[in-house]
Amino acid sequence: MKYSLFSIFLIALIASCSNNKNANIPVEPTAANIDSLLNLYPDSVSLLLFRGNNALNEYRFYDALSDGARAFRLDSMNTNVRMLYGQALNNKANRSIEEVSAAQRHFNYVVFKEPKNTDALIALATTYRYLQDADNAFKYVNQALKIDKKKREAYALKGSIYMDMKNYELAKSSYETAVQQDPGFYEAYFHLAVIYHHEQNPICIEYYQTAYELNPTDPEFLYSYAFATEFFGKNEEAKVLYRKLAEDNERYYKARGLFHLGHIKQRVENQIDSALYFYSQAINNQKDYVEAYHNRGMCYELKGNITSAKQEYLEALKYDEEFQLSIDAFNRLNR
């Protein structure tokens, strides 16, 4: 009987700790034990911050968003929680204007509470850039640089704003300054690659490669590197990189790796059945992948299956009714 009573007491004690957002955690959290700790202490803000920030650093923005949202419900006044939640909203793929605006409110709160928080100032500037408000974007970037003249992220963001303004020379200068502050700053290399890619200069491949090698965990770097190699006709290299991308945990980028493998099979190698397979796999990972439906329709056309081709074009238009390629293809087949 005494053992049963002790078990009941122990379960009650664990439950009590688990429901306390300020519970003292008996061990230090690590990547290996964080999930187990959160099973025991699901309302621990510190543990949610630990796991959420790890997810941010690994570019798993949807996982970070889940932890950030829960932490915010538990402690909405915590500036670290606001930063996590805002960064997750502001960086995830396919973010909406509403989500960016929500992130902006979080960053504004942090800046109000911590006026010298340069990370919050730069994050706030990124939201204004996304909302096409260059004046306020520059305002907060320059505010961050007044606090820290060597803030590499500030120079990089200025470069991005100049890119939006199509002032590519000032953009290059800003990114080069960012690299001078930190030669290992992979994001600056990436943005320089984007500029050279825009100029159709194949040197962009070297910059993409450098960015990817400095940070091989970022699927966007890998995607851009792969796309550049394909763009400049290095299809075998591109296929190797797209296969890596197709193994990524982030469904958005996984789908793009699969799509481009299909694109090369269709357009370059004329292997239509293989192309259909890859397009279908891309759609399985992203149900609203308009281009994948359209290209699958093209493949059915090439095989003479007009009924299936028309259905694929209609599927594309279901997700984007203004997708002109599918509009034209469907109308052509429907004459």
N, C-alpha and C positions, 0 to 999 in steps of 0.2 A: 504493500500500500504506500509506504514512504517513497518508493521509487516512482510510482505513478504521480504522486503529489509533486515530486521534484521535477518530473518531466513537464507537468502542467505549468509549474512556476517558470521553468526555463523557456518554454514556448511563449509564455506571456511576456517574459523579459525581452526576448528577441523581437516580438511583435511591437512592444513599446518602443524599443530603439529604432525599429524599422520605420515607424511613423513619425519619428522626430527628425526634422530636417537639420538640426544642429547636433545630432548624435555624435559622440566621440567614436571614431572608427579605430578598432584595436590594432590594425595593421596598415602599413603604407600601401596605397593603391599602386598597381602596376598594370601594364597592358595585359599581363597574363591573368591577374586576379580580379580585374575591375568588374567584369560581368557577374562573378560570384558575389562580390561585395555588394553590388547593387541589388542582387536578389535578396540579400539580407537587410539592406538599408535602402529601399527604393525611393525614399524621400530625402536622401542626403544630397543637399545642393553641391557640396564639395566634390562628391563622387560623380555627380552628373556633369559638373564642370570639367573634371579630369577626363572623363570619357568623351565628352563633347568636343573638347579642345584637341584631343588626340585625333578624333574623326576629322576635324577641320584641317589639321596638319597633314592628314593623309588624303585630303580632298574628297572625303566621304560626306558631302554636304547634307544629304538627306538624313544620315545618321546623326550628324551634329544638330540638325534642325529638331529632330525628335527629342534629344536630350536638352537642347536649349529651351524648347517650348515647355517641357516639364519643369525645368529649373525656374523658369520665369513664373509659372503658376505658383510655385512654392515660395519664391522670394523676388518679387518684382522690383524691389528697391536696390538690389545688388548690381553694381556697375559691371562686375565681371560676367554676371548672367546676361545682362543687357548686351554686352559685347559679343558673347557667344551666339546669342539668338540673332542679333543683327547681322553678324558675319555669315551665319548659315543661310539666312534669308537672302542676303545680298550676293552670295557667290554660287548658289545652286544653279544647275542648268535649267533653262527655260523659266527663269524667274519672271514674275509679272511686275507691272508698274506698281500695283498695290503692295506687293511684297517688298519692293525696293523702298516705297514710301514708309512702310512699317519699319524697315531697317533704319531708315533715316531718323525716325522718331526715337528709336533706341540709342543711336549714336548722339543725337542732340541731347538726350538725357545725360549720357556719360560726360559729354563736353561741358554741360552745365555744372555737373558735380565735380569734374576734374578738368579745369580749363587748360592744363598743361599736358594732357594726355595726347601725345602726338599720334598714337595709333588710332585713337578715336577721331581725331581731327581729319586724318587721311581717309579713314573709312567713311566719315561724313562727306568728304569731298567726292568720293567715288559715287555716292548716291546722287549727288547733284550732277555729276558728269553723265550718269545713266539717264537722268531726267532732262538732259540737254540744257543745263543751266551752267554754262562755262564760267560766268562771273563768280557765282558762289563757289564753284569747284576751285577756281584759282584762289579765292579768298581764304578758304580753309587750308589749302596746300601751303600757301605763303605763311599763314599763321603757324603751321607746324614747323616750317623752315626757320622762322624767327626764334623758335624755341630750340631747335636742333638743326644747325646749318649742314650737318652731314647725314641727314635723314635720307637714305637712299630711296625709300619708297615714295617720298615726296617728289624727287626728281623724276622717277619713273612715271608717276601719275601726271605730272606736268607734260611729260612726253606724250602720254595717251590723249590728253586734252588737245595738245597741238595736232595730233593725228586727226582727231575729230574735226579740227578746223582746216585740215588738209595742208597744214604748214609742216611739211615733212622734214625740212632742214632743221627747224627748231626742235622738232620731235627727236631727230637723230641726236642733236646736241644734248638734249635733256637726258636721253637714255645713256649716252656716252658718259655724262657726268655721274649718273647713277652707278655705272660700272667702275668709274674711278673711285667712288666711295667704297665700293666692295666688288673686287674682281670676280667673286663667286656668286654675284647676284644674278641668278638664272633668269629671273623675270625680265630684266633689262635686255639680256641677249635675245630672249623670245620676241620682245617688241621690236628690236632692231631687225630681227628676221622677218617680221611681218611687213615692215617698211620695204625691205629689199625684195620681198616676195611681191608686194604691190607694184614695185618698179620692174618686175619680171627679171630680176637679177639673180642668177642661180647661186650666188654667194649666200643667199638666204638659207640654203640647206645646211651650210656650216654653222650658221647661227642657231638654227633649230636643233641641230645635233648637239651643240654645246649646251644649250638650255636643257635638253633632255638628259644628257649625261650628268649634268650638275644636279638634276632633280628627276630621276627616272620614275618617281611615283606619281607624277602629274600626268593624267591621261590626255589633257589638252595639248601638252607639249608633244607627246607621242603622236597624237592625231595630226597636228600641224606638220610635224617632221615627215610623217608618212605621206600626207597630202602633197607636200612640196616635192618629194621624190617622184611621186606619180605625175605631178604637173610637169616636171622637167624630163619625163620619159624614162625614169629609172624604175621600171615596173617590177622587176624581180626584187629590188631592195624594198620597194613599197609594199609588196605582198608580205615580206617578212615582218615589217613593222605593223601592218594591218592585222596579221595573225596575233601579234602580241596584244594589240588593242582589243581584239575579239575575246581575249581572256580576261579583260578587265572586269572588276566587280561592279563598276558604275554602268548601269544599263544603257544610259545615253551614249557613252563612248563605245561600249561593247557593240551596240547596234551599228555605229558608224564604221567600225572595223569590218563587220560582216558585210555592210552595204558596199563598201569600196572593193572588197574582195569580189563581190558579185559584179561590180562595175567593170573591173579589169577582165573578169571572165567573159562578160558580155561584149564589151567594146573592143578589147585588144585581142583576146584569145579565141573569140567566137565559140565559146563553150556554153551554150544557152542553158542546158539542163543544170550545169554547175552554178550558173548565174542565178537561176530560179531558186536553187537551194539556199544560196547565201542571202538573197533578198527575203526569202521566207523566214530565215533565222533572224534577220534584222528586225522584221515585223514582230516576231515572237518576243523580242526584247523591248520593242517600242511600238505599241499598237497604233500610234498616230503618225508613223513615219511616212509622210506623204510621198516623198521621192522614191521610197522603196516600193510602194504600191504602183506608182507610175512606171518604174523600170520593170517591174514584174509584168505589167501590162504590155510593155514593149516586147518582152521576151515571148509572151503568148502570141503576140502578133507575128513574130518571126517564125513561130512554130505553126502558124495558120489557125490557131484557136481564137477566133475573133470574139466569140461569146465570152470567154474568160478574160480576154484583153479588155473588152468594154466594162466588165464587172470590176476589174482592177482600177480602171480610170475613175469609175464611180466611187470606189472606196477611197481613192485619193481625194476626190472632191468632197466626200463626206467630212473629211477632217480639215480641208481647206478649199472652200467653194470657189475661191478666186485663183486657184492654181492653174495658170493659163495653159501649160503644156498638156495637162490632162483634159482641159476643156476642148482644146483644139483636136487632140487625138480622138476623144469620144465623138465629137461632132463629125470628124472625118469618117469614122467607122459607121456612124449612124445615118449617113446619107443614103 
